[in-house]
Amino acid sequence: MDYVSALVPPVVMAVFFIGLVRVIVKTQGGAAKAKEDAAVDAALARAEGVRKASAGGDA
């Protein structure tokens, strides 16, 4: 029975990992894709603006 207790944790982790991958794949795209892309673009623009502002102030 030691082999069962040795195999249970990896099997449980594998099942959860497969479930996580399936959720990630299913949520790609869809109705919220444009909203998510806009949020990422806005965050990148803010980060770029901060970086340029700090570089411009030092020069």
PDB file of N, H, CA, C and O in Angstrom:
ATOM      1  N   MET A   1       0.813  -1.207   0.000  1.00  0.00           N
ATOM      2  CA  MET A   1       0.000   0.000   0.000  1.00  0.00           C
ATOM      3  C   MET A   1       0.847   1.257   0.000  1.00  0.00           C
ATOM      4  O   MET A   1       0.321   2.353  -0.198  1.00  0.00           O
ATOM      5  N   ASP A   2       2.144   1.124   0.217  1.00  0.00           N
ATOM      6  H   ASP A   2       2.571   0.234   0.378  1.00  0.00           H
ATOM      7  CA  ASP A   2       3.012   2.302   0.195  1.00  0.00           C
ATOM      8  C   ASP A   2       3.060   2.918  -1.198  1.00  0.00           C
ATOM      9  O   ASP A   2       3.208   4.132  -1.334  1.00  0.00           O
ATOM     10  N   TYR A   3       2.939   2.105  -2.214  1.00  0.00           N
ATOM     11  H   TYR A   3       2.818   1.118  -2.103  1.00  0.00           H
ATOM     12  CA  TYR A   3       2.991   2.638  -3.576  1.00  0.00           C
ATOM     13  C   TYR A   3       1.776   3.515  -3.856  1.00  0.00           C
ATOM     14  O   TYR A   3       1.874   4.475  -4.622  1.00  0.00           O
ATOM     15  N   VAL A   4       0.640   3.202  -3.252  1.00  0.00           N
ATOM     16  H   VAL A   4       0.561   2.423  -2.630  1.00  0.00           H
ATOM     17  CA  VAL A   4      -0.555   4.030  -3.456  1.00  0.00           C
ATOM     18  C   VAL A   4      -0.340   5.403  -2.827  1.00  0.00           C
ATOM     19  O   VAL A   4      -0.624   6.423  -3.455  1.00  0.00           O
ATOM     20  N   SER A   5       0.155   5.438  -1.603  1.00  0.00           N
ATOM     21  H   SER A   5       0.385   4.609  -1.092  1.00  0.00           H
ATOM     22  CA  SER A   5       0.389   6.722  -0.939  1.00  0.00           C
ATOM     23  C   SER A   5       1.501   7.507  -1.625  1.00  0.00           C
ATOM     24  O   SER A   5       1.539   8.733  -1.528  1.00  0.00           O
ATOM     25  N   ALA A   6       2.401   6.820  -2.313  1.00  0.00           N
ATOM     26  H   ALA A   6       2.371   5.824  -2.391  1.00  0.00           H
ATOM     27  CA  ALA A   6       3.462   7.510  -3.050  1.00  0.00           C
ATOM     28  C   ALA A   6       2.949   8.083  -4.365  1.00  0.00           C
ATOM     29  O   ALA A   6       3.469   9.094  -4.835  1.00  0.00           O
ATOM     30  N   LEU A   7       1.941   7.459  -4.966  1.00  0.00           N
ATOM     31  H   LEU A   7       1.518   6.637  -4.583  1.00  0.00           H
ATOM     32  CA  LEU A   7       1.434   7.907  -6.265  1.00  0.00           C
ATOM     33  C   LEU A   7       0.312   8.943  -6.160  1.00  0.00           C
ATOM     34  O   LEU A   7       0.078   9.684  -7.115  1.00  0.00           O
ATOM     35  N   VAL A   8      -0.375   9.010  -5.041  1.00  0.00           N
ATOM     36  H   VAL A   8      -0.185   8.408  -4.266  1.00  0.00           H
ATOM     37  CA  VAL A   8      -1.527   9.909  -4.931  1.00  0.00           C
ATOM     38  C   VAL A   8      -1.150  11.383  -5.115  1.00  0.00           C
ATOM     39  O   VAL A   8      -1.804  12.059  -5.907  1.00  0.00           O
ATOM     40  N   PRO A   9      -0.137  11.917  -4.432  1.00  0.00           N
ATOM     41  CA  PRO A   9       0.164  13.347  -4.609  1.00  0.00           C
ATOM     42  C   PRO A   9       0.498  13.737  -6.054  1.00  0.00           C
ATOM     43  O   PRO A   9      -0.028  14.745  -6.526  1.00  0.00           O
ATOM     44  N   PRO A  10       1.339  12.999  -6.779  1.00  0.00           N
ATOM     45  CA  PRO A  10       1.605  13.385  -8.164  1.00  0.00           C
ATOM     46  C   PRO A  10       0.365  13.292  -9.061  1.00  0.00           C
ATOM     47  O   PRO A  10       0.184  14.113  -9.960  1.00  0.00           O
ATOM     48  N   VAL A  11      -0.470  12.309  -8.818  1.00  0.00           N
ATOM     49  H   VAL A  11      -0.322  11.642  -8.088  1.00  0.00           H
ATOM     50  CA  VAL A  11      -1.681  12.163  -9.629  1.00  0.00           C
ATOM     51  C   VAL A  11      -2.628  13.333  -9.360  1.00  0.00           C
ATOM     52  O   VAL A  11      -3.206  13.893 -10.292  1.00  0.00           O
ATOM     53  N   VAL A  12      -2.786  13.699  -8.095  1.00  0.00           N
ATOM     54  H   VAL A  12      -2.317  13.244  -7.338  1.00  0.00           H
ATOM     55  CA  VAL A  12      -3.658  14.821  -7.750  1.00  0.00           C
ATOM     56  C   VAL A  12      -3.119  16.115  -8.368  1.00  0.00           C
ATOM     57  O   VAL A  12      -3.887  16.902  -8.921  1.00  0.00           O
ATOM     58  N   MET A  13      -1.808  16.339  -8.278  1.00  0.00           N
ATOM     59  H   MET A  13      -1.184  15.700  -7.828  1.00  0.00           H
ATOM     60  CA  MET A  13      -1.219  17.540  -8.876  1.00  0.00           C
ATOM     61  C   MET A  13      -1.382  17.544 -10.387  1.00  0.00           C
ATOM     62  O   MET A  13      -1.644  18.594 -10.974  1.00  0.00           O
ATOM     63  N   ALA A  14      -1.235  16.405 -11.019  1.00  0.00           N
ATOM     64  H   ALA A  14      -1.022  15.552 -10.543  1.00  0.00           H
ATOM     65  CA  ALA A  14      -1.403  16.317 -12.473  1.00  0.00           C
ATOM     66  C   ALA A  14      -2.833  16.646 -12.877  1.00  0.00           C
ATOM     67  O   ALA A  14      -3.052  17.352 -13.861  1.00  0.00           O
ATOM     68  N   VAL A  15      -3.802  16.144 -12.129  1.00  0.00           N
ATOM     69  H   VAL A  15      -3.624  15.571 -11.330  1.00  0.00           H
ATOM     70  CA  VAL A  15      -5.204  16.428 -12.440  1.00  0.00           C
ATOM     71  C   VAL A  15      -5.480  17.918 -12.310  1.00  0.00           C
ATOM     72  O   VAL A  15      -6.115  18.505 -13.186  1.00  0.00           O
ATOM     73  N   PHE A  16      -5.012  18.542 -11.231  1.00  0.00           N
ATOM     74  H   PHE A  16      -4.496  18.065 -10.519  1.00  0.00           H
ATOM     75  CA  PHE A  16      -5.230  19.972 -11.060  1.00  0.00           C
ATOM     76  C   PHE A  16      -4.499  20.788 -12.125  1.00  0.00           C
ATOM     77  O   PHE A  16      -5.023  21.801 -12.590  1.00  0.00           O
ATOM     78  N   PHE A  17      -3.307  20.366 -12.513  1.00  0.00           N
ATOM     79  H   PHE A  17      -2.881  19.543 -12.135  1.00  0.00           H
ATOM     80  CA  PHE A  17      -2.554  21.075 -13.542  1.00  0.00           C
ATOM     81  C   PHE A  17      -3.273  21.002 -14.884  1.00  0.00           C
ATOM     82  O   PHE A  17      -3.370  22.002 -15.596  1.00  0.00           O
ATOM     83  N   ILE A  18      -3.775  19.824 -15.228  1.00  0.00           N
ATOM     84  H   ILE A  18      -3.697  19.012 -14.650  1.00  0.00           H
ATOM     85  CA  ILE A  18      -4.523  19.670 -16.484  1.00  0.00           C
ATOM     86  C   ILE A  18      -5.766  20.549 -16.452  1.00  0.00           C
ATOM     87  O   ILE A  18      -6.101  21.190 -17.448  1.00  0.00           O
ATOM     88  N   GLY A  19      -6.451  20.581 -15.313  1.00  0.00           N
ATOM     89  H   GLY A  19      -6.179  20.061 -14.504  1.00  0.00           H
ATOM     90  CA  GLY A  19      -7.623  21.445 -15.181  1.00  0.00           C
ATOM     91  C   GLY A  19      -7.264  22.910 -15.340  1.00  0.00           C
ATOM     92  O   GLY A  19      -7.991  23.663 -15.988  1.00  0.00           O
ATOM     93  N   LEU A  20      -6.154  23.318 -14.756  1.00  0.00           N
ATOM     94  H   LEU A  20      -5.564  22.707 -14.229  1.00  0.00           H
ATOM     95  CA  LEU A  20      -5.709  24.706 -14.876  1.00  0.00           C
ATOM     96  C   LEU A  20      -5.402  25.059 -16.332  1.00  0.00           C
ATOM     97  O   LEU A  20      -5.801  26.122 -16.808  1.00  0.00           O
ATOM     98  N   VAL A  21      -4.711  24.192 -17.026  1.00  0.00           N
ATOM     99  H   VAL A  21      -4.388  23.328 -16.639  1.00  0.00           H
ATOM    100  CA  VAL A  21      -4.395  24.434 -18.434  1.00  0.00           C
ATOM    101  C   VAL A  21      -5.675  24.529 -19.260  1.00  0.00           C
ATOM    102  O   VAL A  21      -5.783  25.384 -20.139  1.00  0.00           O
ATOM    103  N   ARG A  22      -6.637  23.663 -18.983  1.00  0.00           N
ATOM    104  H   ARG A  22      -6.548  22.969 -18.269  1.00  0.00           H
ATOM    105  CA  ARG A  22      -7.900  23.712 -19.731  1.00  0.00           C
ATOM    106  C   ARG A  22      -8.631  25.022 -19.501  1.00  0.00           C
ATOM    107  O   ARG A  22      -9.185  25.597 -20.438  1.00  0.00           O
ATOM    108  N   VAL A  23      -8.639  25.502 -18.253  1.00  0.00           N
ATOM    109  H   VAL A  23      -8.189  25.035 -17.492  1.00  0.00           H
ATOM    110  CA  VAL A  23      -9.297  26.777 -17.952  1.00  0.00           C
ATOM    111  C   VAL A  23      -8.591  27.916 -18.670  1.00  0.00           C
ATOM    112  O   VAL A  23      -9.246  28.796 -19.228  1.00  0.00           O
ATOM    113  N   ILE A  24      -7.273  27.911 -18.664  1.00  0.00           N
ATOM    114  H   ILE A  24      -6.741  27.196 -18.211  1.00  0.00           H
ATOM    115  CA  ILE A  24      -6.521  28.972 -19.337  1.00  0.00           C
ATOM    116  C   ILE A  24      -6.810  28.961 -20.832  1.00  0.00           C
ATOM    117  O   ILE A  24      -7.029  30.014 -21.431  1.00  0.00           O
ATOM    118  N   VAL A  25      -6.812  27.792 -21.431  1.00  0.00           N
ATOM    119  H   VAL A  25      -6.635  26.937 -20.945  1.00  0.00           H
ATOM    120  CA  VAL A  25      -7.054  27.698 -22.874  1.00  0.00           C
ATOM    121  C   VAL A  25      -8.478  28.128 -23.209  1.00  0.00           C
ATOM    122  O   VAL A  25      -8.696  28.825 -24.200  1.00  0.00           O
ATOM    123  N   LYS A  26      -9.453  27.720 -22.389  1.00  0.00           N
ATOM    124  H   LYS A  26      -9.276  27.154 -21.584  1.00  0.00           H
ATOM    125  CA  LYS A  26     -10.844  28.071 -22.668  1.00  0.00           C
ATOM    126  C   LYS A  26     -11.101  29.561 -22.521  1.00  0.00           C
ATOM    127  O   LYS A  26     -11.956  30.108 -23.218  1.00  0.00           O
ATOM    128  N   THR A  27     -10.374  30.234 -21.624  1.00  0.00           N
ATOM    129  H   THR A  27      -9.679  29.790 -21.058  1.00  0.00           H
ATOM    130  CA  THR A  27     -10.639  31.652 -21.386  1.00  0.00           C
ATOM    131  C   THR A  27      -9.872  32.560 -22.343  1.00  0.00           C
ATOM    132  O   THR A  27     -10.019  33.780 -22.275  1.00  0.00           O
ATOM    133  N   GLN A  28      -9.072  32.001 -23.216  1.00  0.00           N
ATOM    134  H   GLN A  28      -8.954  31.009 -23.271  1.00  0.00           H
ATOM    135  CA  GLN A  28      -8.382  32.833 -24.197  1.00  0.00           C
ATOM    136  C   GLN A  28      -9.378  33.282 -25.252  1.00  0.00           C
ATOM    137  O   GLN A  28     -10.171  32.487 -25.756  1.00  0.00           O
ATOM    138  N   GLY A  29      -9.328  34.560 -25.577  1.00  0.00           N
ATOM    139  H   GLY A  29      -8.684  35.206 -25.167  1.00  0.00           H
ATOM    140  CA  GLY A  29     -10.272  35.064 -26.577  1.00  0.00           C
ATOM    141  C   GLY A  29     -11.638  35.263 -25.964  1.00  0.00           C
ATOM    142  O   GLY A  29     -11.755  35.529 -24.768  1.00  0.00           O
ATOM    143  N   GLY A  30     -12.649  35.139 -26.757  1.00  0.00           N
ATOM    144  H   GLY A  30     -12.554  34.923 -27.729  1.00  0.00           H
ATOM    145  CA  GLY A  30     -14.002  35.282 -26.263  1.00  0.00           C
ATOM    146  C   GLY A  30     -14.444  36.734 -26.193  1.00  0.00           C
ATOM    147  O   GLY A  30     -13.804  37.624 -26.754  1.00  0.00           O
ATOM    148  N   ALA A  31     -15.539  36.954 -25.500  1.00  0.00           N
ATOM    149  H   ALA A  31     -16.059  36.231 -25.044  1.00  0.00           H
ATOM    150  CA  ALA A  31     -16.162  38.271 -25.457  1.00  0.00           C
ATOM    151  C   ALA A  31     -15.312  39.289 -24.707  1.00  0.00           C
ATOM    152  O   ALA A  31     -15.347  40.474 -25.037  1.00  0.00           O
ATOM    153  N   ALA A  32     -14.560  38.860 -23.721  1.00  0.00           N
ATOM    154  H   ALA A  32     -14.531  37.897 -23.453  1.00  0.00           H
ATOM    155  CA  ALA A  32     -13.800  39.792 -22.900  1.00  0.00           C
ATOM    156  C   ALA A  32     -12.399  40.065 -23.441  1.00  0.00           C
ATOM    157  O   ALA A  32     -11.639  40.814 -22.826  1.00  0.00           O
ATOM    158  N   LYS A  33     -12.047  39.473 -24.576  1.00  0.00           N
ATOM    159  H   LYS A  33     -12.664  38.865 -25.075  1.00  0.00           H
ATOM    160  CA  LYS A  33     -10.688  39.617 -25.098  1.00  0.00           C
ATOM    161  C   LYS A  33     -10.337  41.073 -25.374  1.00  0.00           C
ATOM    162  O   LYS A  33      -9.250  41.516 -25.003  1.00  0.00           O
ATOM    163  N   ALA A  34     -11.216  41.821 -26.008  1.00  0.00           N
ATOM    164  H   ALA A  34     -12.099  41.461 -26.309  1.00  0.00           H
ATOM    165  CA  ALA A  34     -10.924  43.224 -26.327  1.00  0.00           C
ATOM    166  C   ALA A  34     -10.750  44.038 -25.050  1.00  0.00           C
ATOM    167  O   ALA A  34      -9.873  44.899 -24.979  1.00  0.00           O
ATOM    168  N   LYS A  35     -11.572  43.775 -24.047  1.00  0.00           N
ATOM    169  H   LYS A  35     -12.285  43.076 -24.105  1.00  0.00           H
ATOM    170  CA  LYS A  35     -11.476  44.498 -22.780  1.00  0.00           C
ATOM    171  C   LYS A  35     -10.153  44.183 -22.077  1.00  0.00           C
ATOM    172  O   LYS A  35      -9.497  45.081 -21.550  1.00  0.00           O
ATOM    173  N   GLU A  36      -9.768  42.912 -22.071  1.00  0.00           N
ATOM    174  H   GLU A  36     -10.302  42.182 -22.499  1.00  0.00           H
ATOM    175  CA  GLU A  36      -8.512  42.517 -21.446  1.00  0.00           C
ATOM    176  C   GLU A  36      -7.325  43.118 -22.198  1.00  0.00           C
ATOM    177  O   GLU A  36      -6.377  43.601 -21.578  1.00  0.00           O
ATOM    178  N   ASP A  37      -7.374  43.090 -23.532  1.00  0.00           N
ATOM    179  H   ASP A  37      -8.144  42.697 -24.035  1.00  0.00           H
ATOM    180  CA  ASP A  37      -6.296  43.669 -24.323  1.00  0.00           C
ATOM    181  C   ASP A  37      -6.174  45.167 -24.070  1.00  0.00           C
ATOM    182  O   ASP A  37      -5.063  45.690 -23.987  1.00  0.00           O
ATOM    183  N   ALA A  38      -7.301  45.861 -23.948  1.00  0.00           N
ATOM    184  H   ALA A  38      -8.204  45.436 -24.015  1.00  0.00           H
ATOM    185  CA  ALA A  38      -7.277  47.293 -23.688  1.00  0.00           C
ATOM    186  C   ALA A  38      -6.675  47.573 -22.315  1.00  0.00           C
ATOM    187  O   ALA A  38      -5.930  48.540 -22.156  1.00  0.00           O
ATOM    188  N   ALA A  39      -6.984  46.746 -21.323  1.00  0.00           N
ATOM    189  H   ALA A  39      -7.590  45.961 -21.452  1.00  0.00           H
ATOM    190  CA  ALA A  39      -6.431  46.929 -19.984  1.00  0.00           C
ATOM    191  C   ALA A  39      -4.913  46.728 -19.992  1.00  0.00           C
ATOM    192  O   ALA A  39      -4.180  47.472 -19.340  1.00  0.00           O
ATOM    193  N   VAL A  40      -4.455  45.738 -20.718  1.00  0.00           N
ATOM    194  H   VAL A  40      -5.050  45.134 -21.248  1.00  0.00           H
ATOM    195  CA  VAL A  40      -3.009  45.487 -20.805  1.00  0.00           C
ATOM    196  C   VAL A  40      -2.318  46.632 -21.545  1.00  0.00           C
ATOM    197  O   VAL A  40      -1.258  47.094 -21.124  1.00  0.00           O
ATOM    198  N   ASP A  41      -2.915  47.087 -22.641  1.00  0.00           N
ATOM    199  H   ASP A  41      -3.776  46.712 -22.983  1.00  0.00           H
ATOM    200  CA  ASP A  41      -2.333  48.203 -23.391  1.00  0.00           C
ATOM    201  C   ASP A  41      -2.252  49.460 -22.533  1.00  0.00           C
ATOM    202  O   ASP A  41      -1.259  50.186 -22.593  1.00  0.00           O
ATOM    203  N   ALA A  42      -3.283  49.725 -21.736  1.00  0.00           N
ATOM    204  H   ALA A  42      -4.089  49.135 -21.687  1.00  0.00           H
ATOM    205  CA  ALA A  42      -3.281  50.897 -20.860  1.00  0.00           C
ATOM    206  C   ALA A  42      -2.197  50.776 -19.798  1.00  0.00           C
ATOM    207  O   ALA A  42      -1.512  51.755 -19.502  1.00  0.00           O
ATOM    208  N   ALA A  43      -2.034  49.596 -19.224  1.00  0.00           N
ATOM    209  H   ALA A  43      -2.591  48.801 -19.465  1.00  0.00           H
ATOM    210  CA  ALA A  43      -1.006  49.395 -18.204  1.00  0.00           C
ATOM    211  C   ALA A  43       0.388  49.561 -18.809  1.00  0.00           C
ATOM    212  O   ALA A  43       1.265  50.162 -18.188  1.00  0.00           O
ATOM    213  N   LEU A  44       0.594  49.037 -20.009  1.00  0.00           N
ATOM    214  H   LEU A  44      -0.119  48.549 -20.513  1.00  0.00           H
ATOM    215  CA  LEU A  44       1.893  49.198 -20.670  1.00  0.00           C
ATOM    216  C   LEU A  44       2.156  50.658 -21.008  1.00  0.00           C
ATOM    217  O   LEU A  44       3.289  51.123 -20.881  1.00  0.00           O
ATOM    218  N   ALA A  45       1.133  51.387 -21.436  1.00  0.00           N
ATOM    219  H   ALA A  45       0.213  51.009 -21.539  1.00  0.00           H
ATOM    220  CA  ALA A  45       1.308  52.804 -21.760  1.00  0.00           C
ATOM    221  C   ALA A  45       1.657  53.602 -20.505  1.00  0.00           C
ATOM    222  O   ALA A  45       2.501  54.497 -20.554  1.00  0.00           O
ATOM    223  N   ARG A  46       1.009  53.280 -19.377  1.00  0.00           N
ATOM    224  H   ARG A  46       0.323  52.553 -19.337  1.00  0.00           H
ATOM    225  CA  ARG A  46       1.340  53.973 -18.121  1.00  0.00           C
ATOM    226  C   ARG A  46       2.776  53.684 -17.711  1.00  0.00           C
ATOM    227  O   ARG A  46       3.502  54.589 -17.297  1.00  0.00           O
ATOM    228  N   ALA A  47       3.185  52.428 -17.824  1.00  0.00           N
ATOM    229  H   ALA A  47       2.596  51.693 -18.160  1.00  0.00           H
ATOM    230  CA  ALA A  47       4.548  52.064 -17.447  1.00  0.00           C
ATOM    231  C   ALA A  47       5.556  52.758 -18.355  1.00  0.00           C
ATOM    232  O   ALA A  47       6.594  53.228 -17.890  1.00  0.00           O
ATOM    233  N   GLU A  48       5.255  52.822 -19.641  1.00  0.00           N
ATOM    234  H   GLU A  48       4.412  52.440 -20.020  1.00  0.00           H
ATOM    235  CA  GLU A  48       6.148  53.498 -20.582  1.00  0.00           C
ATOM    236  C   GLU A  48       6.221  54.987 -20.270  1.00  0.00           C
ATOM    237  O   GLU A  48       7.297  55.580 -20.338  1.00  0.00           O
ATOM    238  N   GLY A  49       5.086  55.600 -19.928  1.00  0.00           N
ATOM    239  H   GLY A  49       4.211  55.118 -19.873  1.00  0.00           H
ATOM    240  CA  GLY A  49       5.070  57.020 -19.585  1.00  0.00           C
ATOM    241  C   GLY A  49       5.884  57.308 -18.336  1.00  0.00           C
ATOM    242  O   GLY A  49       6.602  58.306 -18.279  1.00  0.00           O
ATOM    243  N   VAL A  50       5.781  56.453 -17.347  1.00  0.00           N
ATOM    244  H   VAL A  50       5.198  55.642 -17.393  1.00  0.00           H
ATOM    245  CA  VAL A  50       6.567  56.631 -16.120  1.00  0.00           C
ATOM    246  C   VAL A  50       8.044  56.491 -16.416  1.00  0.00           C
ATOM    247  O   VAL A  50       8.862  57.254 -15.903  1.00  0.00           O
ATOM    248  N   ARG A  51       8.387  55.513 -17.245  1.00  0.00           N
ATOM    249  H   ARG A  51       7.722  54.894 -17.662  1.00  0.00           H
ATOM    250  CA  ARG A  51       9.800  55.288 -17.572  1.00  0.00           C
ATOM    251  C   ARG A  51      10.364  56.488 -18.341  1.00  0.00           C
ATOM    252  O   ARG A  51      11.486  56.921 -18.076  1.00  0.00           O
ATOM    253  N   LYS A  52       9.594  57.024 -19.286  1.00  0.00           N
ATOM    254  H   LYS A  52       8.683  56.673 -19.501  1.00  0.00           H
ATOM    255  CA  LYS A  52      10.054  58.171 -20.058  1.00  0.00           C
ATOM    256  C   LYS A  52      10.159  59.420 -19.181  1.00  0.00           C
ATOM    257  O   LYS A  52      11.091  60.210 -19.328  1.00  0.00           O
ATOM    258  N   ALA A  53       9.200  59.593 -18.272  1.00  0.00           N
ATOM    259  H   ALA A  53       8.442  58.951 -18.153  1.00  0.00           H
ATOM    260  CA  ALA A  53       9.215  60.752 -17.385  1.00  0.00           C
ATOM    261  C   ALA A  53      10.429  60.720 -16.459  1.00  0.00           C
ATOM    262  O   ALA A  53      11.071  61.745 -16.233  1.00  0.00           O
ATOM    263  N   SER A  54      10.740  59.539 -15.927  1.00  0.00           N
ATOM    264  H   SER A  54      10.218  58.706 -16.110  1.00  0.00           H
ATOM    265  CA  SER A  54      11.891  59.445 -15.025  1.00  0.00           C
ATOM    266  C   SER A  54      13.194  59.587 -15.803  1.00  0.00           C
ATOM    267  O   SER A  54      14.163  60.124 -15.268  1.00  0.00           O
ATOM    268  N   ALA A  55      13.244  59.127 -17.034  1.00  0.00           N
ATOM    269  H   ALA A  55      12.456  58.691 -17.468  1.00  0.00           H
ATOM    270  CA  ALA A  55      14.449  59.267 -17.855  1.00  0.00           C
ATOM    271  C   ALA A  55      14.614  60.726 -18.298  1.00  0.00           C
ATOM    272  O   ALA A  55      15.736  61.226 -18.378  1.00  0.00           O
ATOM    273  N   GLY A  56      13.516  61.397 -18.580  1.00  0.00           N
ATOM    274  H   GLY A  56      12.605  60.990 -18.515  1.00  0.00           H
ATOM    275  CA  GLY A  56      13.577  62.786 -19.005  1.00  0.00           C
ATOM    276  C   GLY A  56      13.971  63.725 -17.876  1.00  0.00           C
ATOM    277  O   GLY A  56      14.627  64.739 -18.116  1.00  0.00           O
ATOM    278  N   GLY A  57      13.581  63.403 -16.652  1.00  0.00           N
ATOM    279  H   GLY A  57      13.048  62.579 -16.457  1.00  0.00           H
ATOM    280  CA  GLY A  57      13.914  64.238 -15.508  1.00  0.00           C
ATOM    281  C   GLY A  57      15.374  64.148 -15.121  1.00  0.00           C
ATOM    282  O   GLY A  57      15.926  65.096 -14.562  1.00  0.00           O
ATOM    283  N   ASP A  58      16.003  63.036 -15.407  1.00  0.00           N
ATOM    284  H   ASP A  58      15.554  62.266 -15.861  1.00  0.00           H
ATOM    285  CA  ASP A  58      17.407  62.838 -15.044  1.00  0.00           C
ATOM    286  C   ASP A  58      18.350  63.463 -16.057  1.00  0.00           C
ATOM    287  O   ASP A  58      19.498  63.752 -15.720  1.00  0.00           O
ATOM    288  N   ALA A  59      17.905  63.680 -17.279  1.00  0.00           N
ATOM    289  H   ALA A  59      16.972  63.445 -17.553  1.00  0.00           H
ATOM    290  CA  ALA A  59      18.787  64.147 -18.342  1.00  0.00           C
ATOM    291  C   ALA A  59      19.065  65.607 -18.282  1.00  0.00           C
ATOM    292  O   ALA A  59      19.796  66.131 -19.122  1.00  0.00           O
TER     293      ALA A  59
END
